[in-house]
């Protein structure tokens, strides 16, 4: 089964005498099932009938005779055929000079266009270099900030580890019993 778009294209081709017998069979099979395409086909038939029924005006007789006279070959009109145009009698040197000037002008135009393109490319390269430098600076700043943050985190971890260790030592110290007698050195005694 064909789609509605394909069917409508085939209907138009069929009315333009471009369709085939296989297309006619496909169209008729599709028209049995599709009311939209059937309406499209009927519109095409009506339009074709309207165009056929429009009378084609005929030109006045004098105009038709004048047109026939103007389009007739020269031998029928009684004129002799025109002589062929001769090649220019200009010497080859002048033609060569003109060709050289024309090719030089074209070359200069191409050179100017290539210079313009080169300058625009140079500007694009400069802009890209500037963008690259800015990106490298931003990356370096980002890397420094990241390194600083990591160093700060390491420092905070080290401080917290020291606090933890200090707490452990304080607990140990608190668990040690204090002696009841003080061992103070006596004056004048040496050990």
Secondary structure, DSSP 8 states (H G I E B T S, - for coil): ---HHHHHHHHHHHHTT---HHHHHHHHHHHHH-HHHHHHHHHHHHHHHHHHHS------HHHHHHHHHHHS-HHHHT-------------HHHHHHHHHHHHHHHHHHHHHHHHHHHHHHHHHHHHHHHHHHHHHHHHHHHHHHHHHHHHHHHHHHHHHHHHHHHHHHHHHHHHS---SS-----TT---
